[in-house]
Amino acid sequence: MIIRLFCAAGISTSILVKKMRDAARDTGREAEIMSYPVIELEKMADGADVILLGPQVGFHQKRAREYCEPKGIAVGVISSEDYGHGNGLNVLEYAFELKEKMQQG
């Protein structure tokens, strides 16, 4: 699964990306996880399965959904708690849940 995280500058999610990669490895899940600045959303979303927005850019959710959901890309906002604590496992599970919901229609 391809997961793209977006935040204000693409930097604040780097710790979370590492923790998500570790969680994927530890749970045996296949996931390619990268982070980008939210201004690059339309440029970098194509080809992803799930787009996750950091809570500080959650107000971009409507725009992200309008662009991504017609292409079958699930969109969600990471909870402030999981983001702040860097809970990579919770965020990874959230991404997989979003993808499953998108596939179910």
Backbone as a printed PyTorch tensor [residue, N CA C, xyz], in Angstrom:
tensor([[[  0.8450,  -1.1720,   0.0000],
         [  0.0000,   0.0000,   0.0000],
         [  0.8910,   1.2350,   0.0000]],

        [[  0.4470,   2.2440,  -0.7080],
         [  1.1990,   3.4990,  -0.7900],
         [  0.4550,   4.5520,   0.0280]],

        [[  1.1480,   5.0860,   1.0280],
         [  0.5790,   6.0790,   1.9340],
         [  1.4010,   7.3610,   1.8110]],

        [[  0.7170,   8.4660,   1.5870],
         [  1.3560,   9.7730,   1.5140],
         [  0.8330,  10.6410,   2.6570]],

        [[  1.7540,  11.1940,   3.4500],
         [  1.3910,  12.1100,   4.5240],
         [  1.7050,  13.5210,   4.0710]],

        [[  0.8330,  14.4460,   4.4180],
         [  1.0350,  15.8470,   4.0620],
         [  0.9200,  16.7120,   5.3050]],

        [[  1.8670,  17.6280,   5.4450],
         [  1.8440,  18.5810,   6.5520],
         [  2.2230,  19.9490,   5.9960]],

        [[  2.4520,  20.8940,   6.8780],
         [  2.7120,  22.2610,   6.4360],
         [  3.9400,  22.3390,   5.5240]],

        [[  5.0260,  21.6970,   5.9200],
         [  6.2450,  21.7790,   5.1240],
         [  6.8080,  20.4270,   4.7080]],

        [[  6.1860,  19.3560,   5.1550],
         [  6.6970,  18.0290,   4.8200],
         [  7.7740,  17.5520,   5.7590]],

        [[  8.0710,  18.3470,   6.7730],
         [  9.1500,  18.0150,   7.7030],
         [  8.6100,  17.4430,   9.0070]],

        [[  7.5330,  18.0280,   9.5160],
         [  7.0380,  17.6210,  10.8290],
         [  6.5280,  16.1870,  10.8430]],

        [[  6.2290,  15.6260,   9.7010],
         [  5.7510,  14.2400,   9.6550],
         [  6.8890,  13.2260,   9.5410]],

        [[  8.1250,  13.6750,   9.4160],
         [  9.2240,  12.7370,   9.1730],
         [  9.4030,  11.7340,  10.3050]],

        [[  9.2310,  12.1420,  11.5530],
         [  9.3470,  11.2090,  12.6770],
         [  8.2050,  10.1970,  12.6260]],

        [[  7.0070,  10.6820,  12.3300],
         [  5.8480,   9.7940,  12.2380],
         [  6.0170,   8.8000,  11.0970]],

        [[  6.5490,   9.2350,   9.9760],
         [  6.7940,   8.3330,   8.8450],
         [  7.7150,   7.1970,   9.2710]],

        [[  8.7870,   7.5200,   9.9850],
         [  9.7130,   6.4770,  10.4480],
         [  9.0050,   5.4980,  11.3730]],

        [[  8.1950,   6.0210,  12.2870],
         [  7.4890,   5.1470,  13.2250],
         [  6.4440,   4.2920,  12.5050]],

        [[  5.8200,   4.8410,  11.4740],
         [  4.8660,   4.0580,  10.6820],
         [  5.5870,   2.9560,   9.9170]],

        [[  6.7400,   3.2670,   9.3610],
         [  7.5210,   2.2450,   8.6450],
         [  7.9260,   1.1290,   9.5950]],

        [[  8.3590,   1.5060,  10.8070],
         [  8.7240,   0.5110,  11.8150],
         [  7.5170,  -0.3660,  12.1580]],

        [[  6.3480,   0.2660,  12.3310],
         [  5.1270,  -0.4780,  12.6580],
         [  4.7510,  -1.4230,  11.5200]],

        [[  4.9010,  -0.9770,  10.2890],
         [  4.6010,  -1.8330,   9.1400],
         [  5.5290,  -3.0440,   9.1340]],

        [[  6.7960,  -2.7940,   9.3480],
         [  7.7700,  -3.8960,   9.3920],
         [  7.4240,  -4.8610,  10.5260]],

        [[  7.1350,  -4.3230,  11.7080],
         [  6.8630,  -5.1550,  12.8830],
         [  5.5860,  -5.9700,  12.7510]],

        [[  4.6230,  -5.4750,  11.9740],
         [  3.3480,  -6.1770,  11.8140],
         [  3.2730,  -6.9610,  10.5060]],

        [[  4.3370,  -6.9110,   9.7130],
         [  4.3780,  -7.6650,   8.4680],
         [  3.5220,  -7.0800,   7.3570]],

        [[  3.2410,  -5.7860,   7.4350],
         [  2.4340,  -5.1370,   6.3980],
         [  3.3460,  -4.4740,   5.3750]],

        [[  2.9310,  -4.5670,   4.1290],
         [  3.6590,  -3.9130,   3.0490],
         [  3.1440,  -2.4820,   2.9230]],

        [[  4.0200,  -1.5130,   3.0720],
         [  3.6040,  -0.1170,   2.9480],
         [  4.7800,   0.7550,   2.5330]],

        [[  4.5180,   1.5800,   1.5390],
         [  5.4720,   2.6160,   1.1360],
         [  4.9130,   3.9130,   1.7180]],

        [[  5.6860,   4.5620,   2.5800],
         [  5.1900,   5.7320,   3.3090],
         [  6.1520,   6.8930,   3.1000]],

        [[  5.6150,   8.0130,   2.6250],
         [  6.4170,   9.2120,   2.3780],
         [  5.6600,  10.4350,   2.8770]],

        [[  6.3880,  11.5370,   3.0990],
         [  5.7290,  12.7780,   3.5110],
         [  6.1250,  13.9260,   2.5900]],

        [[  5.1920,  14.8750,   2.4640],
         [  5.3580,  16.0100,   1.5630],
         [  4.6750,  17.2390,   2.1570]],

        [[  5.0350,  18.4160,   1.6690],
         [  4.2800,  19.6190,   2.0510],
         [  2.9140,  19.5970,   1.3780]],

        [[  1.9050,  20.1100,   2.0750],
         [  0.5340,  20.0570,   1.5750],
         [  0.3630,  20.8180,   0.2560]],

        [[  1.2260,  21.7670,  -0.0220],
         [  1.1150,  22.4980,  -1.2900],
         [  1.3880,  21.5820,  -2.4890]],

        [[  2.0020,  20.4170,  -2.2460],
         [  2.2970,  19.4690,  -3.3190],
         [  1.2690,  18.3350,  -3.4060]],

        [[  0.1380,  18.4930,  -2.7360],
         [ -0.8350,  17.4110,  -2.6630],
         [ -1.2540,  16.9040,  -4.0340]],

        [[ -1.7210,  17.7770,  -4.8870],
         [ -2.1850,  17.3320,  -6.2110],
         [ -1.0500,  16.7220,  -7.0290]],

        [[  0.1370,  17.2040,  -6.8500],
         [  1.3000,  16.7010,  -7.5980],
         [  1.7220,  15.3100,  -7.1150]],

        [[  1.6160,  15.0650,  -5.8090],
         [  2.1590,  13.8370,  -5.2470],
         [  1.1030,  12.7880,  -4.8800]],

        [[ -0.1760,  13.1250,  -4.9720],
         [ -1.2280,  12.1900,  -4.5560],
         [ -1.4240,  11.0420,  -5.5380]],

        [[ -1.2860,  11.3080,  -6.8190],
         [ -1.5410,  10.2730,  -7.8180],
         [ -0.6700,   9.0520,  -7.5560]],

        [[ -1.2900,   7.8980,  -7.6290],
         [ -0.5820,   6.6450,  -7.3960],
         [ -0.6450,   6.1740,  -5.9540]],

        [[ -1.1070,   7.0380,  -5.0570],
         [ -1.2300,   6.6480,  -3.6480],
         [ -2.5280,   5.8810,  -3.4360]],

        [[ -2.5460,   5.0950,  -2.3700],
         [ -3.7700,   4.4310,  -1.9370],
         [ -4.4870,   5.2640,  -0.8790]],

        [[ -3.6750,   5.9250,  -0.0320],
         [ -4.2160,   6.7040,   1.0750],
         [ -3.4310,   7.9950,   1.2190]],

        [[ -4.1680,   9.0830,   1.4330],
         [ -3.5920,  10.3940,   1.7350],
         [ -3.9590,  10.7240,   3.1730]],

        [[ -2.9610,  11.0270,   3.9770],
         [ -3.2010,  11.4390,   5.3500],
         [ -2.7010,  12.8600,   5.5410]],

        [[ -3.5480,  13.6810,   6.1260],
         [ -3.1850,  15.0640,   6.4140],
         [ -2.8440,  15.1930,   7.8820]],

        [[ -1.7710,  15.9470,   8.1690],
         [ -1.4660,  16.2680,   9.5510],
         [ -2.5780,  17.1320,  10.1140]],

        [[ -2.8060,  17.0860,  11.4240],
         [ -3.9080,  17.8550,  11.9990],
         [ -3.7980,  19.3560,  11.7510]],

        [[ -2.5830,  19.8650,  11.6150],
         [ -2.3940,  21.2990,  11.3940],
         [ -2.8010,  21.7420,   9.9900]],

        [[ -2.9750,  20.7940,   9.0790],
         [ -3.4310,  21.1200,   7.7230],
         [ -4.7470,  20.4010,   7.4000]],

        [[ -5.4400,  19.9660,   8.4310],
         [ -6.6970,  19.2530,   8.2550],
         [ -7.7570,  20.0450,   7.5170]],

        [[ -7.6200,  21.3760,   7.5480],
         [ -8.5870,  22.2200,   6.8300],
         [ -8.4900,  22.0350,   5.3190]],

        [[ -7.4790,  21.3280,   4.8300],
         [ -7.3480,  21.0160,   3.4000],
         [ -8.0930,  19.7300,   3.0270]],

        [[ -8.7860,  19.1310,   3.9810],
         [ -9.4260,  17.8470,   3.7320],
         [-10.4510,  17.9020,   2.5940]],

        [[-11.2570,  18.9270,   2.5480],
         [-12.2580,  19.0190,   1.4780],
         [-11.5810,  19.0400,   0.1100]],

        [[-10.5710,  19.8760,  -0.0360],
         [ -9.8270,  19.9630,  -1.2980],
         [ -9.2040,  18.6140,  -1.6470]],

        [[ -8.6100,  17.9660,  -0.6520],
         [ -7.9630,  16.6710,  -0.8780],
         [ -8.9770,  15.6270,  -1.3180]],

        [[-10.1320,  15.6100,  -0.6710],
         [-11.1650,  14.6340,  -1.0480],
         [-11.6720,  14.8770,  -2.4560]],

        [[-11.8930,  16.1330,  -2.7940],
         [-12.3900,  16.4530,  -4.1350],
         [-11.4140,  15.9890,  -5.2100]],

        [[-10.1200,  16.0820,  -4.9190],
         [ -9.1080,  15.6630,  -5.8950],
         [ -8.9010,  14.1390,  -5.8720]],

        [[ -8.8410,  13.5650,  -4.6760],
         [ -8.4130,  12.1770,  -4.5360],
         [ -9.5170,  11.1350,  -4.6370]],

        [[-10.6350,  11.3770,  -4.0050],
         [-11.6420,  10.3240,  -3.9280],
         [-12.1780,   9.8810,  -5.2820]],

        [[-12.3550,  10.7830,  -6.2650],
         [-12.7760,  10.2860,  -7.5920],
         [-11.7610,   9.3370,  -8.2230]],

        [[-10.5180,   9.4010,  -7.7660],
         [ -9.4610,   8.5220,  -8.2820],
         [ -9.3120,   7.2570,  -7.4430]],

        [[-10.1800,   7.0970,  -6.4290],
         [-10.1090,   5.9240,  -5.5780],
         [ -9.0730,   6.0110,  -4.4830]],

        [[ -8.6150,   7.2190,  -4.1840],
         [ -7.6140,   7.4370,  -3.1370],
         [ -8.3410,   7.8840,  -1.8710]],

        [[ -8.1540,   7.1470,  -0.7970],
         [ -8.7830,   7.4850,   0.4750],
         [ -8.0640,   8.6650,   1.1220]],

        [[ -8.8300,   9.4880,   1.8370],
         [ -8.2790,  10.6830,   2.4840],
         [ -8.7300,  10.7240,   3.9360]],

        [[ -7.8100,  11.0800,   4.8200],
         [ -8.1490,  11.2420,   6.2260],
         [ -7.2210,  12.2320,   6.8950]],

        [[ -7.6350,  12.6630,   8.0810],
         [ -6.8270,  13.5620,   8.9000],
         [ -6.3440,  12.7690,  10.1110]],

        [[ -5.0610,  12.8270,  10.3610],
         [ -4.4680,  12.1290,  11.4980],
         [ -4.9410,  12.8030,  12.7880]],

        [[ -5.3040,  11.9970,  13.7670],
         [ -5.7400,  12.5780,  15.0470],
         [ -4.5940,  13.3490,  15.6850]],

        [[ -4.9430,  14.4210,  16.3610],
         [ -3.9270,  15.2520,  17.0320],
         [ -3.1500,  14.4330,  18.0560]],

        [[ -3.8530,  13.5450,  18.7460],
         [ -3.1940,  12.7300,  19.7710],
         [ -2.1590,  11.7980,  19.1560]],

        [[ -2.5490,  11.0470,  18.1180],
         [ -1.6070,  10.1240,  17.4850],
         [ -0.4580,  10.8780,  16.8280]],

        [[ -0.7650,  12.0160,  16.2330],
         [  0.2670,  12.8330,  15.5910],
         [  1.2540,  13.3420,  16.6420]],

        [[  0.7170,  13.9110,  17.7120],
         [  1.5610,  14.4970,  18.7550],
         [  2.4290,  13.4850,  19.4760]],

        [[  1.8970,  12.2660,  19.6590],
         [  2.6530,  11.2250,  20.3410],
         [  3.4710,  10.3700,  19.3760]],

        [[  3.3260,  10.6380,  18.0930],
         [  4.0710,   9.8590,  17.1060],
         [  3.7050,   8.3860,  17.1360]],

        [[  2.4160,   8.1030,  17.2810],
         [  1.9630,   6.7230,  17.3670],
         [  1.8370,   6.1300,  15.9600]],

        [[  2.9420,   5.6230,  15.4790],
         [  3.0100,   5.0920,  14.1200],
         [  2.0760,   3.9260,  13.8810]],

        [[  1.9010,   3.0570,  14.8740],
         [  1.0200,   1.9090,  14.7000],
         [ -0.4270,   2.3500,  14.5300]],

        [[ -0.8900,   3.2730,  15.3690],
         [ -2.2730,   3.7410,  15.2420],
         [ -2.5250,   4.4060,  13.8930]],

        [[ -1.5760,   5.2150,  13.4490],
         [ -1.7520,   5.9240,  12.1810],
         [ -1.7020,   4.9380,  11.0170]],

        [[ -0.8400,   3.9550,  11.0980],
         [ -0.7740,   2.9230,  10.0650],
         [ -2.1050,   2.1620,   9.9900]],

        [[ -2.6350,   1.7760,  11.1360],
         [ -3.9120,   1.0670,  11.1600],
         [ -5.0360,   1.9460,  10.6060]],

        [[ -5.0020,   3.2270,  10.9310],
         [ -5.9830,   4.1690,  10.4080],
         [ -5.9200,   4.2040,   8.8790]],

        [[ -4.7260,   4.2410,   8.3260],
         [ -4.5580,   4.2610,   6.8690],
         [ -5.1510,   3.0050,   6.2390]],

        [[ -4.9020,   1.8380,   6.8320],
         [ -5.4430,   0.5990,   6.2960],
         [ -6.9770,   0.5790,   6.4000]],

        [[ -7.5160,   1.1370,   7.4930],
         [ -8.9710,   1.2220,   7.6380],
         [ -9.5640,   2.1210,   6.5600]],

        [[ -8.9300,   3.2510,   6.3020],
         [ -9.4250,   4.1630,   5.2680],
         [ -9.4390,   3.4970,   3.9000]],

        [[ -8.3810,   2.7650,   3.5970],
         [ -8.3160,   2.0790,   2.3000],
         [ -9.4260,   1.0340,   2.1980]],

        [[ -9.6510,   0.2950,   3.2640],
         [-10.6930,  -0.7200,   3.2460],
         [-12.0760,  -0.0890,   3.0450]],

        [[-12.3450,   1.0190,   3.7260],
         [-13.6190,   1.7060,   3.5610],
         [-13.7930,   2.2190,   2.1330]],

        [[-12.7230,   2.7180,   1.5370],
         [-12.7780,   3.2240,   0.1580],
         [-13.1010,   2.0760,  -0.7930]],

        [[-12.5150,   0.9260,  -0.5640],
         [-12.7510,  -0.2240,  -1.4390],
         [-14.1730,  -0.7620,  -1.2980]],

        [[-14.7510,  -0.6110,  -0.1180],
         [-16.1110,  -1.0830,   0.1090],
         [-17.1390,  -0.1270,  -0.4790]],

        [[-16.6950,   1.0740,  -0.7680],
         [-17.5690,   2.0590,  -1.3920],
         [-18.3750,   2.7760,  -0.3880]]])
